[in-house]
Amino acid sequence: MIYTKDRAEHPDVISLRESYFRNEECCIDVKIKVIYEDESDSITSQYIGFCKVFDDCRKKYGYTRKTIDETLRICADKNLLKKYLKDHEAEVIEMMTLLFDQDYVTEAYNNEIRQNALNEGIGIGEARGRTEGIFTTLSGLVKDGILTVPQAAERMNISASEFRQRAGSLL
């Protein structure tokens, strides 16, 4: 497994059984060697460097063509996958664009779900607020002798006893 973040306290080997089935009986364990960026000029180290440049550009410019252009420019300047990126530039741009499209659609979908949940919550809150406002007004009318408890309860579509119980100290 290639790990593109800083090494920090991450292990050199990860056990899938220990990571995902720690307290369960498991008949098989797969151990994965974690590969980190190093000072060598290996293709793996260059790929990790490319991923880091890409992540930095994406954070700075978002899911835009500028992110792709800057990633390719910086990688060329740093000699990261320089020949490969030059020889396959069109393919890399297409692949990164598709990745952006997929990530963008996923992010937009998640944002829509969050917004719908927020709107639903606001709608529920507004409805509860309206109901409580009506209830408080009706309780005040009962207290002032303008309505009887049964009349107020009928307007709220609840029983007179339920109205009295909810009104409590308002009456």
Secondary structure, DSSP 8 states (H G I E B T S, - for coil): -B--S--TT--SEEEHHHHH-TTS--S---EEE-B---SS--HHHHHHHHHHHHHHHHHHH-SSHHHHHHHHHHHHHTTSSHHHHHHTHHHHHHHHHHHHHHHHHHHHHHHHHHHHHHHHHHHHHHHHHHHHHHHHHHHHHHHTTSS-HHHHHHHHTS-HHHHHHHHGGG-
